[in-house]
């Protein structure tokens, strides 16, 4: 980890480099309005660093690239993300700008009662640019994972994302999670957010987008309409919430229904899905299994209280991903399923008529 600017030493090649803003998150000790919460617990938050942490926890070699302040919160982020096994050598410390933080309520993010208070304007992450990041380190993965949050932070961040999604020989596989955040684009005073996100997605090799995002950002209804607007990516994954997910790859289309999940907290599922899909991609699994791994890793996030959850053990997830369609449809996952010693795939393989459930 170096101060402020890029370095010139050649980095080791890793499975995935994830570039983006990470912030210190303050989680409420009790439910209720932010005005009424007496205390908060500190955690970490950030779409790209979440993906990095979960992939590292699953045994992949991962590097997180970003900028944080030369302050205590920056220390916490670097130490906490590094504790997952993530390489943080490409993180830059900014002596002039603070680390971003945010506070949120305990309620479901989908409800009107949910509150989030961001303190990220002028943050160290907003100073990411082609000139302030080590592009050799950023491009040193088999996969480079980006999201649509970064280009909304500043003109420099947008320029950096454009540089990294530009199609050129020898670049890593570029993964792009659209992550449309209208509030960020409004705060930036840029009404072109949807247009910019479409442009950046067209430069990626692998794109993740929710059908709700596609509808809100681009007025597109249904996976086929999204594919018509985004024909360039080699793989396009349209997430359809509780319905499932559809992947367009070449001239083929693969859909996998979502799992039945006893949800503890509806947070972190999107990042976990991307991580699961990327993990299976790195292992060259068939697209159907990549989607199933996405659903399984999302289920791991949905069945714990926080944003980050340990992914299922590889052999356990592979066993579930290989279930036949009937057994997959009967599978129901609840809290603790990733640590469960029972292997539901064993029972499913016997063709049992009862619901396959774990734990």
Helices and strands as residue ranges (DSSP letters): E 2-3, E 14-19, E 23-28, E 40-45, H 47-57, E 62-69, H 72-83, E 91-94, E 101-104, E 116-119, G 125-127, H 135-138, E 141-147, G 150-152, H 155-165, E 173-177, H 182-187, H 193-202, E 206-210, H 211-218, H 223-229, E 235-239, G 241-243, E 244-249, E 252-257, E 260-261, H 269-282, H 287-302, H 314-321, H 325-330, E 332-333, G 337-339, H 344-349, E 357-358
